[in-house]
Amino acid sequence: MNEIQDAAPAAAETAPELFRALKLLHAEGRVALSYDFARLHHMDCPVAVEADGNIIAYAVIAAVLVALWLAGWQIALAVLGVGAAFYFTLGRRFVRGRIRRRIEERALASLDLWQRLWRFGGVGLVPKGDGAACLAPNGNWMALVRTLRGT
């Protein structure tokens, strides 16, 4: 018999096994997540919550209405300008942080959610060191995990 026939067939790794390995690799810092926030903020994204951006918008609207009631339209207009500047600077950072946390807390806890997020796109896996990034939805995260585990 030749070498190919003598070799025992390798046990096929299942998606749950590879997902557990991915979580371990992430916890060890051997692989990091990358984010495409323009894609992740889309309303069809499995981890997006429309209320993330609305929290800040509602606060700005409330501040404008209070300013209008107490100080007049000129001050209300100034508050609106400050609120818009806040939303497009610190507010975006706040929303991105919530999405990032949601991916790490929920998507890395559920294989089903991870697979839906991977098919949707907007995330990637970046190996520590010199490895090439694996980006969703076209990249094969399972192959990357196998490579990083050394199997």
Backbone as JSON, one array per atom type, in Angstrom:
{
  "sequence": "MNEIQDAAPAAAETAPELFRALKLLHAEGRVALSYDFARLHHMDCPVAVEADGNIIAYAVIAAVLVALWLAGWQIALAVLGVGAAFYFTLGRRFVRGRIRRRIEERALASLDLWQRLWRFGGVGLVPKGDGAACLAPNGNWMALVRTLRGT",
  "N": [[0.85, -1.19, 0.0], [0.36, 2.28, -0.59], [1.58, 5.45, 0.75], [-0.6, 7.2, 1.05], [-2.82, 5.56, 1.25], [-2.18, 4.17, 3.56], [-2.25, 6.06, 5.55], [-4.21, 7.12, 8.24], [-7.51, 8.33, 8.03], [-7.99, 11.75, 8.66], [-9.71, 13.05, 11.43], [-12.66, 14.71, 10.87], [-13.04, 18.05, 11.59], [-15.51, 19.69, 13.4], [-17.78, 22.48, 13.01], [-18.57, 23.56, 15.57], [-16.35, 22.72, 17.15], [-14.21, 24.06, 15.92], [-15.08, 26.65, 16.32], [-14.93, 26.87, 19.11], [-12.17, 26.69, 19.29], [-11.49, 29.05, 17.95], [-12.47, 30.97, 19.76], [-10.74, 30.48, 21.88], [-8.26, 31.09, 20.7], [-8.68, 33.82, 20.27], [-8.99, 34.71, 22.91], [-6.44, 34.19, 23.86], [-5.06, 36.06, 22.46], [-3.96, 35.54, 20.02], [-5.29, 35.89, 17.7], [-7.0, 38.61, 16.32], [-9.95, 40.63, 16.13], [-11.21, 42.38, 13.32], [-12.96, 45.28, 12.18], [-15.55, 46.52, 10.12], [-17.14, 49.22, 10.3], [-19.01, 50.67, 8.85], [-20.39, 48.72, 7.48], [-21.23, 47.1, 9.62], [-23.0, 48.73, 10.95], [-25.26, 48.68, 9.52], [-28.78, 48.16, 9.17], [-29.59, 45.51, 8.79], [-27.67, 43.95, 9.88], [-26.62, 41.27, 11.96], [-25.79, 41.91, 14.57], [-26.33, 44.56, 14.97], [-27.98, 47.29, 16.5], [-30.51, 49.46, 16.2], [-31.11, 51.38, 18.05], [-28.71, 52.18, 19.17], [-27.51, 54.45, 17.87], [-29.65, 56.14, 18.14], [-29.9, 56.79, 20.84], [-28.14, 58.89, 21.42], [-29.09, 60.79, 19.6], [-31.68, 61.28, 20.57], [-31.04, 62.43, 23.05], [-29.79, 64.79, 22.19], [-31.93, 66.04, 20.86], [-33.65, 66.41, 23.04], [-32.1, 68.19, 24.57], [-32.02, 70.39, 22.83], [-34.74, 71.1, 22.74], [-35.16, 71.82, 25.44], [-33.39, 73.98, 25.6], [-34.61, 75.67, 23.72], [-37.02, 76.19, 24.99], [-36.18, 77.41, 27.4], [-34.27, 79.39, 26.68], [-34.59, 80.42, 24.11], [-34.66, 80.57, 20.44], [-32.14, 81.06, 19.26], [-30.17, 80.16, 21.04], [-31.01, 77.53, 21.17], [-30.45, 76.73, 18.56], [-27.68, 76.9, 18.61], [-27.15, 74.91, 20.51], [-28.06, 72.74, 19.06], [-26.13, 72.67, 17.01], [-23.8, 72.1, 18.52], [-24.6, 69.65, 19.55], [-24.82, 68.13, 17.17], [-22.15, 68.14, 16.33], [-21.06, 66.75, 18.47], [-22.35, 64.27, 18.16], [-21.29, 63.35, 15.71], [-18.65, 62.98, 16.36], [-17.68, 62.1, 19.17], [-19.97, 60.59, 19.65], [-20.14, 58.71, 17.56], [-17.92, 57.18, 18.18], [-18.8, 56.1, 20.58], [-21.0, 54.52, 19.67], [-19.65, 52.72, 17.99], [-18.06, 51.44, 19.86], [-20.03, 50.11, 21.33], [-20.99, 48.32, 19.39], [-18.67, 46.84, 18.91], [-18.29, 45.68, 21.46], [-20.65, 44.16, 21.57], [-20.2, 42.3, 19.56], [-18.0, 40.92, 20.58], [-19.05, 39.96, 23.01], [-21.49, 38.66, 22.38], [-21.49, 37.52, 19.71], [-19.16, 36.02, 19.74], [-19.92, 34.2, 21.55], [-21.86, 32.58, 20.61], [-22.24, 30.19, 18.22], [-24.11, 30.1, 16.13], [-24.89, 32.83, 15.87], [-22.38, 33.9, 15.25], [-21.87, 32.66, 12.77], [-23.96, 33.75, 11.24], [-23.23, 36.45, 11.35], [-20.74, 36.31, 10.08], [-21.48, 35.51, 7.48], [-22.89, 37.78, 6.8], [-20.95, 39.79, 6.82], [-18.45, 42.38, 7.41], [-16.78, 41.9, 9.5], [-13.57, 40.64, 10.46], [-10.78, 38.41, 10.76], [-7.66, 38.74, 12.19], [-4.55, 37.48, 12.25], [-2.11, 37.42, 14.86], [0.99, 38.91, 14.39], [2.57, 38.15, 11.36], [0.59, 37.15, 9.67], [-1.92, 36.88, 7.08], [-4.92, 38.77, 6.87], [-8.22, 37.52, 7.37], [-11.15, 38.05, 5.89], [-14.63, 38.56, 6.31], [-17.38, 38.33, 4.07], [-16.13, 36.52, 2.42], [-13.79, 35.23, 3.16], [-12.34, 32.27, 4.7], [-12.94, 31.41, 7.73], [-12.73, 29.11, 9.21], [-10.63, 27.66, 8.04], [-8.53, 29.39, 8.62], [-8.48, 29.21, 11.42], [-7.77, 26.51, 11.69], [-5.19, 26.63, 10.59], [-3.89, 28.37, 12.39], [-4.01, 26.9, 14.7], [-2.32, 24.93, 14.09], [-2.93, 22.52, 12.94]],
  "CA": [[0.0, 0.0, 0.0], [1.15, 3.5, -0.61], [1.46, 6.29, 1.95], [-1.93, 7.8, 1.15], [-3.76, 4.55, 1.73], [-1.8, 3.78, 4.92], [-2.55, 7.13, 6.51], [-5.57, 7.09, 8.77], [-8.2, 9.58, 7.68], [-8.05, 12.73, 9.75], [-11.06, 13.29, 11.91], [-13.18, 15.99, 10.39], [-13.36, 18.96, 12.68], [-16.83, 20.27, 13.21], [-17.85, 23.93, 13.21], [-18.49, 23.9, 17.0], [-14.97, 22.54, 17.64], [-13.41, 25.17, 15.4], [-15.53, 27.88, 16.97], [-14.3, 26.88, 20.44], [-10.75, 27.01, 19.07], [-11.43, 30.48, 17.62], [-12.63, 31.73, 21.01], [-9.5, 30.31, 22.64], [-7.23, 31.89, 20.01], [-8.98, 35.24, 20.53], [-8.7, 34.97, 24.32], [-4.98, 34.17, 24.0], [-4.49, 37.18, 21.72], [-3.3, 35.07, 18.8], [-6.07, 36.41, 16.59], [-7.79, 39.78, 16.7], [-11.07, 40.94, 15.25], [-11.21, 43.68, 12.64], [-14.34, 45.71, 12.03], [-15.96, 47.48, 9.09], [-18.3, 49.78, 11.0], [-20.04, 51.07, 7.9], [-21.18, 47.51, 7.21], [-21.81, 46.61, 10.86], [-24.05, 49.63, 11.41], [-26.43, 48.47, 8.66], [-29.9, 47.67, 9.96], [-29.74, 44.07, 8.63], [-26.57, 43.28, 10.55], [-27.1, 40.47, 13.08], [-25.44, 42.47, 15.88], [-26.64, 45.99, 15.02], [-29.2, 47.71, 17.19], [-30.77, 50.82, 15.73], [-31.17, 52.28, 19.2], [-27.38, 52.68, 19.52], [-27.38, 55.82, 17.39], [-30.79, 56.93, 18.58], [-29.7, 57.24, 22.22], [-27.51, 60.21, 21.36], [-29.98, 61.7, 18.88], [-32.75, 61.67, 21.49], [-30.47, 63.35, 24.04], [-29.59, 66.09, 21.52], [-33.26, 66.64, 20.66], [-34.14, 66.88, 24.35], [-31.34, 69.39, 24.94], [-32.47, 71.48, 21.97], [-36.08, 71.52, 23.2], [-35.0, 72.53, 26.71], [-32.77, 75.27, 25.28], [-35.63, 76.48, 23.06], [-38.01, 76.59, 25.98], [-35.61, 78.28, 28.43], [-33.39, 80.47, 26.24], [-34.91, 80.96, 22.79], [-34.25, 79.79, 19.28], [-30.72, 81.23, 18.96], [-29.43, 79.23, 21.9], [-31.39, 76.18, 20.74], [-29.7, 76.47, 17.34], [-26.29, 76.65, 19.03], [-27.14, 73.58, 21.14], [-28.18, 71.78, 17.96], [-24.81, 72.58, 16.37], [-22.9, 71.39, 19.43], [-25.08, 68.26, 19.58], [-24.45, 67.46, 15.92], [-20.7, 67.92, 16.39], [-20.86, 65.68, 19.45], [-22.81, 63.01, 17.58], [-20.39, 62.89, 14.64], [-17.3, 62.74, 16.87], [-17.71, 61.17, 20.3], [-21.13, 59.71, 19.52], [-19.78, 57.59, 16.69], [-17.01, 56.34, 18.95], [-19.67, 55.39, 21.53], [-21.75, 53.51, 18.93], [-18.7, 51.7, 17.55], [-17.69, 50.68, 21.06], [-21.14, 49.2, 21.66], [-21.0, 47.25, 18.39], [-17.49, 46.01, 19.19], [-18.6, 44.89, 22.66], [-21.7, 43.21, 21.24], [-19.59, 41.22, 18.79], [-17.16, 40.11, 21.47], [-19.84, 39.31, 24.05], [-22.57, 37.82, 21.87], [-21.15, 36.74, 18.52], [-18.15, 35.04, 20.11], [-20.52, 33.27, 22.51], [-22.86, 31.77, 19.92], [-21.82, 29.78, 16.88], [-25.15, 30.5, 15.18], [-24.77, 34.27, 15.63], [-21.1, 34.11, 14.57], [-22.01, 32.28, 11.37], [-24.8, 34.76, 10.57], [-22.42, 37.67, 11.21], [-19.7, 36.06, 9.07], [-22.13, 35.55, 6.17], [-23.28, 39.17, 6.54], [-19.73, 40.56, 6.55], [-18.16, 43.5, 8.31], [-15.78, 41.5, 10.48], [-12.44, 39.9, 9.93], [-9.85, 37.84, 11.74], [-6.29, 39.14, 11.87], [-3.6, 36.75, 13.09], [-1.03, 38.21, 15.45], [2.24, 38.71, 13.66], [2.64, 38.46, 9.94], [-0.42, 36.44, 8.89], [-2.86, 37.68, 6.29], [-6.26, 38.88, 7.44], [-9.3, 36.73, 6.77], [-12.29, 38.96, 6.0], [-15.96, 38.04, 5.98], [-17.9, 36.97, 4.06], [-15.44, 35.68, 1.44], [-12.71, 34.46, 3.77], [-12.69, 31.02, 5.35], [-12.47, 31.52, 9.11], [-12.39, 27.77, 9.71], [-9.29, 27.33, 7.56], [-7.6, 30.21, 9.39], [-8.36, 28.62, 12.76], [-6.97, 25.28, 11.55], [-3.81, 27.04, 10.38], [-3.34, 28.95, 13.61], [-3.88, 25.83, 15.7], [-1.22, 24.08, 13.67], [-3.39, 21.18, 12.54]],
  "C": [[0.88, 1.23, 0.0], [0.85, 4.34, 0.62], [0.06, 6.85, 2.13], [-2.93, 6.79, 1.69], [-3.45, 4.13, 3.15], [-2.2, 4.82, 5.96], [-4.01, 7.03, 6.94], [-6.26, 8.4, 8.4], [-8.29, 10.5, 8.89], [-9.5, 12.95, 10.14], [-11.51, 14.67, 11.45], [-13.56, 16.85, 11.59], [-14.7, 19.61, 12.39], [-16.76, 21.77, 13.46], [-17.83, 24.28, 14.7], [-17.08, 23.75, 17.58], [-14.08, 23.69, 17.18], [-13.81, 26.5, 16.03], [-14.95, 27.98, 18.38], [-12.82, 27.23, 20.32], [-10.58, 28.49, 18.74], [-11.54, 31.32, 18.89], [-11.36, 31.64, 21.85], [-8.38, 31.14, 22.02], [-7.44, 33.38, 20.26], [-8.64, 35.58, 21.98], [-7.19, 35.01, 24.58], [-4.3, 35.33, 23.28], [-3.76, 36.76, 20.46], [-4.04, 35.49, 17.55], [-6.91, 37.57, 17.12], [-8.93, 39.96, 15.7], [-10.83, 42.28, 14.58], [-12.66, 44.0, 12.3], [-14.49, 46.68, 10.86], [-17.26, 48.09, 9.61], [-19.39, 50.27, 10.06], [-20.97, 49.89, 7.6], [-21.91, 47.05, 8.48], [-22.94, 47.48, 11.38], [-25.32, 49.49, 10.56], [-27.55, 47.8, 9.46], [-30.11, 46.16, 9.82], [-28.62, 43.27, 9.31], [-27.08, 42.51, 11.77], [-26.78, 41.05, 14.46], [-25.78, 43.96, 16.01], [-27.95, 46.21, 15.77], [-29.41, 49.18, 16.83], [-30.76, 51.82, 16.88], [-29.8, 52.83, 19.6], [-27.21, 54.14, 19.12], [-28.49, 56.72, 17.89], [-30.63, 57.47, 19.99], [-29.15, 58.67, 22.22], [-28.43, 61.22, 20.67], [-31.12, 62.18, 19.79], [-32.24, 62.65, 22.55], [-30.26, 64.74, 23.43], [-30.93, 66.78, 21.31], [-33.82, 67.17, 21.97], [-33.41, 68.15, 24.77], [-31.76, 70.59, 24.11], [-33.83, 71.99, 22.43], [-36.01, 72.27, 24.52], [-34.4, 73.91, 26.47], [-33.77, 76.2, 24.61], [-36.63, 77.02, 24.07], [-37.44, 77.61, 26.98], [-34.89, 79.51, 27.88], [-33.69, 81.02, 24.86], [-34.27, 80.17, 21.66], [-32.77, 79.93, 18.95], [-29.86, 80.24, 19.77], [-29.74, 77.78, 21.49], [-30.63, 75.79, 19.47], [-28.24, 76.17, 17.66], [-26.18, 75.27, 19.68], [-27.26, 72.49, 20.08], [-26.84, 71.59, 17.26], [-23.81, 71.82, 17.22], [-23.29, 69.91, 19.5], [-24.71, 67.49, 18.33], [-22.96, 67.18, 15.88], [-20.37, 66.78, 17.36], [-21.22, 64.32, 18.85], [-21.81, 62.47, 16.56], [-18.95, 62.69, 15.1], [-17.37, 61.69, 17.98], [-18.87, 60.19, 20.21], [-20.83, 58.5, 18.65], [-18.85, 56.63, 17.41], [-17.8, 55.49, 19.96], [-20.41, 54.25, 20.83], [-20.82, 52.38, 18.47], [-18.25, 50.83, 18.72], [-18.78, 49.69, 21.45], [-21.21, 48.04, 20.67], [-19.84, 46.29, 18.64], [-17.74, 45.11, 20.4], [-19.63, 43.81, 22.36], [-21.13, 42.04, 20.44], [-18.79, 40.32, 19.72], [-17.96, 39.38, 22.52], [-20.86, 38.34, 23.5], [-22.14, 36.94, 20.71], [-20.08, 35.71, 18.83], [-18.66, 34.08, 21.18], [-21.48, 32.3, 21.83], [-22.39, 31.46, 18.51], [-22.83, 30.23, 15.83], [-25.04, 31.99, 14.84], [-23.47, 34.58, 14.9], [-21.22, 33.78, 13.08], [-22.89, 33.27, 10.61], [-24.02, 36.04, 10.35], [-21.37, 37.48, 10.13], [-20.3, 36.1, 7.67], [-22.53, 36.98, 5.8], [-22.06, 40.01, 6.16], [-19.54, 41.67, 7.56], [-17.16, 43.17, 9.4], [-14.66, 40.76, 9.77], [-11.62, 39.36, 11.07], [-8.44, 38.17, 11.29], [-5.34, 38.39, 12.8], [-2.52, 37.68, 13.64], [0.26, 37.9, 14.69], [2.08, 39.04, 12.19], [1.59, 37.75, 9.09], [-1.34, 37.39, 8.16], [-4.23, 37.66, 6.96], [-7.25, 38.03, 6.66], [-10.58, 37.53, 6.98], [-13.59, 38.28, 5.57], [-16.54, 38.88, 4.86], [-17.12, 36.02, 3.16], [-14.34, 34.81, 2.03], [-13.23, 33.22, 4.47], [-12.12, 31.04, 6.77], [-12.07, 30.16, 9.66], [-10.99, 27.36, 9.28], [-8.23, 28.14, 8.32], [-7.4, 29.63, 10.78], [-7.53, 27.34, 12.7], [-5.49, 25.62, 11.39], [-3.17, 27.55, 11.67], [-3.17, 27.91, 14.72], [-2.76, 24.89, 15.34], [-1.65, 22.68, 13.28], [-3.39, 21.03, 11.05]]
}
